[in-house]
């Protein structure tokens, strides 16, 4: 899968609702990032890692806060955070992009 294909999945789901926000005040126009494959440690078992697409950062300017990832294998979106050791940590999958975004 390419970054463009991942972006299309998100764009098809969002449609014209680029002003959609969540209770964290996360603005899609500012927080969506170009999809990038990264390795995420598993929050339940740090010895496990999963390669996923990073698609949104709550604070793209500082790279802090929640992150939304796309699990290509499961075809679901999930949440991630930065761990205490600075590594990306996957919390779990939540379903669609909007379900995950609203659940942040």
PyMOL commands that set and color helices and strands:
alter all, ss='L'
color gray80, all
select helices_A, chain A and resi 3-14+28-31+97-102
alter helices_A, ss='H'
color red, helices_A
select strands_A, chain A and resi 32-42+45-59+64-71+76-82+88-95
alter strands_A, ss='S'
color yellow, strands_A
deselect
rebuild
show_as cartoon
